[in-house]
């Protein structure tokens, strides 16, 4: 069974994120869900972005990096949208990373360094998510998948950002079910 560190989005550690973590736990995996916003959650992306701006994007992402200090090194790092940033940084810079799970976001890996040999990766997003598609994440993700052994990208039909957060009105149950099956298969092989 895998050990996972799962970082939340700008919405905070919502019931949707903890519910997804619980699904992974129910399959036998150990999942850590650091709360980078000290209990604050938001019901819109705009409100969450306002919070990030008040903290500072880099400072907020660094909270995630610091949260991993006390955890084992041989883990899978995962993140939803904003949470992709600390997940990617830790996967690339912290020795022993087994892989990365990136939901609704992606960045050029070279921003952090070089992808570690042997680390696996999955990227999940909707094919018309305006944040993922219009802001260039999809191009960075495709280039990464094309150049990295063990990297996969899955696009689901729709235009919702954070589609798998079951605590939000835009939750897509069908896409989330398929995503969860793929993530569990990934965790079983790392």
C-alpha positions in Angstrom: 0.0 0.0 0.0 1.1 3.5 -0.8 1.6 6.5 1.5 0.2 9.7 0.0 0.5 13.4 0.9 -2.5 15.2 -0.6 -2.6 19.0 -0.8 -5.9 20.9 -1.1 -6.8 23.6 -3.6 -7.5 27.3 -3.0 -10.8 26.2 -1.5 -9.0 24.8 1.5 -9.3 21.4 3.1 -12.9 20.9 2.1 -15.1 17.9 2.8 -14.5 17.0 -0.8 -10.8 16.7 -0.3 -11.1 14.8 2.9 -13.7 12.5 1.3 -11.4 11.7 -1.6 -8.6 11.0 1.0 -11.0 8.7 2.9 -11.7 6.8 -0.4 -8.0 6.2 -0.8 -7.7 5.2 2.9 -10.6 2.7 2.5 -8.5 1.0 -0.2 -5.7 0.5 2.3 -3.5 3.5 1.6 -2.2 6.0 4.2 -3.1 9.5 3.3 -2.0 12.8 4.9 -4.0 15.9 4.2 -2.1 19.0 5.5 -4.3 22.0 6.1 -2.4 24.9 4.6 -5.1 27.5 5.5 -5.5 26.7 9.2 -9.1 25.6 9.0 -10.4 28.1 6.5 -12.4 26.9 3.6 -14.0 28.8 0.8 -17.1 28.1 -1.4 -15.8 29.8 -4.5 -12.5 29.8 -6.4 -12.6 33.6 -6.3 -12.8 33.7 -2.5 -10.0 31.1 -2.3 -7.8 33.2 -4.7 -8.4 36.3 -2.5 -7.1 34.3 0.5 -4.0 33.1 -1.5 -3.3 36.7 -2.5 -3.5 37.8 1.1 -1.0 35.1 2.2 1.1 35.3 -0.9 1.2 32.5 -3.4 4.8 31.4 -2.7 4.3 31.6 1.1 1.1 29.5 0.9 2.9 26.9 -1.3 5.8 26.8 1.1 3.4 25.9 3.9 2.9 22.6 2.0 6.6 22.0 1.6 7.1 22.5 5.4 4.1 20.3 6.2 6.0 17.3 4.6 9.1 17.8 6.9 7.8 15.3 9.5 6.6 12.7 7.0 8.4 9.7 5.5 10.3 10.5 2.2 9.1 7.5 0.2 5.6 8.9 -0.6 3.4 9.9 -3.4 2.7 13.6 -3.5 -0.6 14.8 -4.8 -2.4 18.1 -5.1 -5.6 19.8 -6.4 -5.0 22.9 -8.5 -3.0 25.2 -6.2 -2.0 22.1 -4.2 -0.2 20.9 -7.4 2.6 23.4 -6.7 3.8 22.0 -3.3 3.2 18.5 -4.6 5.3 19.0 -7.7 8.1 20.8 -5.7 8.3 18.0 -3.2 8.2 15.3 -5.9 11.1 16.9 -7.7 13.2 18.1 -4.8 12.6 15.7 -1.9 14.6 12.5 -2.1 12.6 9.2 -2.3 9.4 10.5 -4.0 7.6 7.6 -5.5 5.3 9.7 -7.8 2.9 12.5 -8.2 -0.8 12.9 -8.6 -1.8 16.2 -10.1 -5.4 17.2 -10.3 -6.8 20.3 -12.2 -3.4 21.8 -12.6 0.2 21.3 -13.8 3.3 23.4 -14.2 6.5 23.0 -16.2 8.6 20.6 -14.1 11.8 22.4 -14.9 10.6 25.3 -12.7 11.4 23.0 -9.8 14.3 20.9 -11.3 14.4 17.5 -13.0 11.7 14.8 -12.6 13.2 12.0 -10.5 14.1 8.8 -12.2 11.6 6.0 -11.6 8.9 8.3 -10.2 5.5 7.8 -11.8 2.9 10.5 -12.4 -0.8 10.9 -13.2 -2.5 14.2 -14.3 -6.3 14.5 -14.2 -8.4 17.4 -15.5 -11.4 18.2 -17.6 -10.8 18.8 -21.2 -12.4 22.3 -21.2 -11.4 23.4 -17.7 -10.7 27.1 -18.4 -7.9 27.2 -15.8 -6.2 24.0 -17.0 -6.7 24.6 -20.7 -6.7 28.4 -21.2 -3.8 29.1 -18.8 -1.4 26.6 -20.5 -1.3 23.8 -18.0 -2.5 21.3 -20.6 0.5 22.1 -22.9 3.0 21.7 -20.0 1.2 18.5 -19.0 1.3 17.1 -22.5 5.0 17.9 -23.0 5.7 16.2 -19.7 3.8 13.1 -20.6 5.4 12.9 -24.0 8.9 13.1 -22.5 8.6 11.1 -19.2 8.3 7.4 -18.8 5.6 6.4 -16.4 3.6 9.7 -16.8 -0.1 9.6 -17.9 -2.7 12.3 -18.5 -6.4 11.7 -18.3 -8.9 14.3 -19.6 -12.6 14.1 -18.7 -15.4 15.7 -20.7 -16.5 19.0 -19.2 -15.5 22.5 -18.2 -15.3 22.3 -14.4 -12.3 23.2 -12.4 -12.0 21.1 -9.2 -14.6 18.7 -10.6 -13.9 16.0 -8.0 -14.7 18.1 -4.9 -17.9 16.5 -3.8 -18.6 19.3 -1.4 -19.1 21.8 -4.3 -22.2 22.2 -6.5 -20.1 21.6 -9.7 -19.0 18.1 -8.6 -19.0 15.6 -11.4 -19.7 12.2 -9.9 -19.1 10.1 -13.0 -15.8 11.7 -13.9 -14.7 11.5 -10.2 -15.5 7.8 -10.1 -13.4 7.1 -13.1 -10.6 9.3 -11.8 -10.6 7.5 -8.4 -10.4 4.1 -10.1 -7.3 5.3 -12.1 -5.7 6.8 -9.0 -6.2 3.6 -7.0 -4.7 1.5 -9.9 -1.7 3.9 -9.9 -1.2 3.7 -6.1 -1.4 -0.1 -6.3 1.6 -0.2 -8.7 4.0 2.5 -7.1 
